[in-house]
Amino acid sequence: MLPVSVTDQDGNFVPGLTKQDFQVYEDKQLQKIAFFQEQDMPVTVGLIVDHSSSMAGKLADVADAVSAFAHSSNPQDEMFVVDFGDSVSVELLGGKPFTNDPDELEEAVAMVSANGQTALYDAVAEGFVHLKLGRSEKKALIIVSDGGDNVSRYKYSQVLAMARSSGAVIYAIGLVGVRAEEENPTVLKRLCRDTGGIAFFPPKGESIIKVSQQIARDLREQYTLGYVPDASRGTD
């Protein structure tokens, strides 16, 4: 399953395309499109939230980002929160693995204070593990962080392999510019680029709410293509 966004030169979604307007290649081989849909499909979304010490002055923006996304999403979406600093934890939302209640998401984010180092790759890996529990074909992770990583057990190559096997898209909201020595926007850009998502870096004074709403809109205004890989080609 491939989520595809098509925009014009002004960044607006282009509706009304058909299956015949797309071509899908795998390893340079044209594939037969077996599934095509243009509509707002529910998505399983993991919100990967940085609460390391470098985020101490940015927690209000983190809360705004999560709240804005939750209120702009499809009511049938499944959402969850992965919180990380030194360690990583999946926040249980009223005892449930997923929720579509913005209030529950906001409460989960607000309960955690900023401290410790940054295990970003470990948190993203945990997000991929939890995505497998979701029922939606479309899956995504949204990282809210300054991009630093200084304590993870996972390597970038391992996280990227998990991303490709899951079919999930990664988006990021990079909160940078306060403590530059602990920030690494390049990591966020790579994660998004390599999975087909977008990394946003709202400048100081720009509404982070608009960025979250844009990500929610991008997830909702998509075409979904599906094809069956040739099993005889192997996994190399």
C-alpha positions in Angstrom: 0.0 0.0 0.0 1.5 3.4 -1.0 0.1 6.7 0.2 0.7 9.3 -2.5 0.3 13.1 -2.3 0.0 15.1 -5.5 0.2 18.9 -5.2 0.4 21.8 -7.6 3.1 24.5 -7.7 1.3 26.3 -4.8 1.2 23.2 -2.6 -2.5 22.5 -3.1 -3.8 19.0 -3.4 -4.7 17.9 -6.9 -8.0 15.9 -6.9 -9.6 13.9 -9.6 -6.8 11.8 -10.9 -7.4 8.1 -11.9 -5.4 4.9 -11.7 -4.2 5.5 -15.3 -2.5 8.7 -14.2 0.0 6.7 -12.0 2.9 4.3 -12.6 4.6 2.3 -9.9 8.0 0.8 -10.2 9.9 -1.6 -8.0 13.6 -2.2 -8.8 13.0 -0.5 -12.1 10.2 -2.9 -13.0 6.7 -1.5 -13.8 4.1 -3.0 -11.4 0.4 -3.6 -11.9 -1.7 -1.3 -9.7 -4.1 -3.7 -8.0 -5.7 -1.1 -5.7 -6.6 2.6 -6.1 -8.5 4.9 -3.9 -9.0 8.6 -3.6 -10.6 9.4 -0.3 -9.9 10.1 3.3 -8.9 6.7 4.7 -8.3 6.2 8.5 -4.7 6.1 9.5 -2.8 4.6 12.4 -0.5 7.4 13.7 2.2 7.4 16.3 3.2 10.7 17.8 6.9 10.4 18.8 7.3 13.1 21.4 10.7 14.3 22.7 10.9 15.1 26.4 14.7 15.2 26.8 16.3 18.0 28.7 17.1 19.9 25.5 13.3 20.3 25.0 12.7 22.1 28.4 11.8 25.4 26.8 9.7 23.9 24.0 7.1 21.8 25.8 4.4 24.3 25.2 5.0 24.0 21.5 5.0 20.2 21.8 1.6 20.3 23.4 0.3 22.7 20.8 1.6 20.5 18.0 0.0 17.3 19.3 -3.3 19.1 20.1 -3.6 20.7 16.7 -2.9 17.4 14.9 -5.4 15.5 17.0 -8.2 18.0 16.4 -7.5 18.0 12.6 -7.3 14.2 12.1 -9.9 11.8 10.8 -12.3 10.8 13.6 -11.6 7.2 12.8 -7.9 7.5 13.1 -6.0 5.4 15.7 -3.4 7.5 17.5 -0.8 6.8 20.2 2.0 8.6 22.0 5.6 7.4 22.3 7.4 9.5 24.9 11.2 9.6 25.0 14.2 11.0 26.8 16.8 8.6 28.2 14.3 5.9 27.9 11.2 5.2 25.8 7.7 4.5 26.8 4.3 4.1 25.0 1.8 6.0 26.9 -1.4 4.1 27.7 -4.3 6.3 26.8 -7.0 5.5 29.3 -5.7 1.9 29.4 -6.0 1.6 25.6 -3.3 1.1 23.0 -4.9 3.7 20.7 -7.3 6.6 20.9 -9.1 9.1 18.7 -9.8 11.4 21.6 -7.7 14.7 21.5 -8.1 15.2 25.2 -6.5 11.8 26.0 -3.6 12.7 23.8 -3.1 16.1 25.3 -3.2 14.6 28.8 -0.6 12.0 27.9 1.8 14.7 26.6 1.3 17.1 29.4 2.0 14.6 32.1 5.8 14.3 31.2 8.5 16.8 32.1 11.7 17.4 30.2 14.8 15.6 31.4 17.6 13.2 30.4 19.4 12.5 27.1 17.8 11.8 23.7 17.0 8.3 22.5 15.3 9.3 19.2 16.1 6.2 17.2 14.9 3.9 20.0 11.6 5.9 20.1 11.0 5.7 16.4 11.7 1.9 16.5 9.2 1.5 19.3 6.7 3.5 17.2 7.1 1.0 14.4 6.5 -1.9 16.8 3.3 -0.3 18.1 2.1 0.5 14.6 1.8 -3.2 13.9 -1.0 -3.4 16.4 -3.1 -0.9 14.4 -5.9 -2.0 12.1 -5.5 0.7 9.4 -3.7 0.0 6.1 -2.2 3.5 6.2 0.4 4.1 8.9 2.5 7.1 9.8 4.8 8.4 12.5 5.0 12.1 13.5 8.1 13.1 15.4 8.1 16.3 17.5 11.7 16.8 18.5 14.9 18.9 18.0 16.5 15.9 16.2 19.3 15.1 18.5 20.2 11.5 19.4 22.9 10.7 21.9 21.9 7.5 23.7 20.0 5.1 21.4 20.7 1.4 21.0 19.3 1.4 17.5 21.3 2.7 14.5 19.8 4.8 11.7 20.1 1.9 9.3 18.1 -0.4 11.5 15.3 2.2 11.9 15.2 2.8 8.2 14.9 -1.0 7.6 11.9 -1.0 10.0 10.4 1.9 8.2 10.6 0.3 4.8 9.1 -3.0 6.0 6.2 -1.2 7.7 5.3 1.0 4.8 4.8 3.9 7.2 5.6 7.5 6.3 7.5 9.7 8.8 6.7 13.4 9.2 8.6 15.6 11.6 8.1 18.9 13.4 11.6 20.2 14.2 11.8 22.5 17.1 15.3 24.0 16.7 17.2 27.2 17.5 17.4 27.3 21.3 20.2 24.9 22.2 22.0 24.3 18.9 24.7 22.0 20.3 22.0 19.3 21.1 20.0 19.8 17.9 20.3 17.8 14.7 17.8 18.8 12.1 19.6 16.7 9.5 18.4 13.5 11.2 14.8 14.5 11.0 15.2 15.5 7.3 16.7 12.1 6.5 14.1 10.1 8.3 11.3 12.0 6.4 13.0 12.0 3.0 13.8 8.3 3.1 10.2 7.3 4.0 8.3 9.8 1.7 7.4 12.3 4.4 8.2 15.9 5.1 10.2 17.6 7.8 8.9 21.0 8.9 11.0 23.5 10.9 8.7 26.4 11.8 10.7 29.6 12.6 10.3 31.4 15.9 7.0 33.3 15.8 5.4 31.0 13.2 2.4 29.1 14.4 3.2 25.5 15.0 -0.5 24.8 14.9 -0.6 25.5 11.2 2.3 23.0 10.6 0.4 20.2 12.5 -2.8 21.0 10.6 -0.8 20.8 7.3 0.5 17.3 8.2 -3.0 16.2 9.1 -4.3 17.5 5.8 -1.5 15.9 3.9 -2.4 12.5 5.4 -6.0 13.0 4.6 -5.6 14.4 1.1 -3.9 11.4 -0.5 -4.3 8.8 -3.1 -3.7 5.2 -2.0 -2.1 2.8 -4.5 -1.6 -0.9 -3.9 0.4 -3.5 -5.8 1.5 -7.1 -5.1 5.4 -7.5 -5.2 6.8 -10.4 -7.2 7.7 -12.9 -4.5 10.2 -14.6 -6.9 12.3 -11.4 -7.0 13.5 -12.1 -3.4 14.2 -9.5 -0.7 17.7 -8.3 -1.6 
